[in-house]
Amino acid sequence: MSLSTNKHTEIVFRSPKNDVVLEYLTVGHGSPKTFLISGVHGNEKTGQTVIKRLLSESMDFAGTLTILAVANPTGFAQNVRLELLSGLDLNRSFLDVEIPSPAKEISDSIVETAKRHEYVIDLHNFTTDGLIQAVSNHIENADALALLFKPDVVRTSGKDGVLKKGGTFNQLAKTIGVSYVLLELPVDTKISQERIEQIVSGLKDHLMIAGNYQQ
């Protein structure tokens, strides 16, 4: 990694037993800005493998890459899908409510970070062996971004969808006007090295052209 990096932590929820801490890594500076997130579901580990491989590369691109490798630290620590202190699915917790909870505070931090970026790439796992699926929210260059990863399946999110209670990050990103792509990857115990390299290559391609997509 040849660009400058900066790490910062954010305590999003305090409790007598466990503080919930998000660890952000920023690479590069300036615009365009890309937010790469994984681990929204605590038992989905492939994103961390991809991010580790990406960070082993020597990269030189214009703009900023912000990484949140573990968005759900309580679930990640116990290898479970839900945010444990809330008992909620974090990706159904992007709600316009004022009830404090760890899931709410995490989602608020993620949303505020997303608002400062032009692109969001959200890494998940899927149970279909070997396949890569992509979902775009169709904002600006999101469709072109999704295709950089050469997915086997492209799913539609519905161009006129609106945020609903229990809404996903995808739905919320649409309402704030951020180009968003969700990638469903094979689980960490089944993904091949070739597939990891495919996703890393797509990320690097995006970072090189993020400010100059062909419309």
Disulfide bonds with the S-S distance in Angstrom:
none
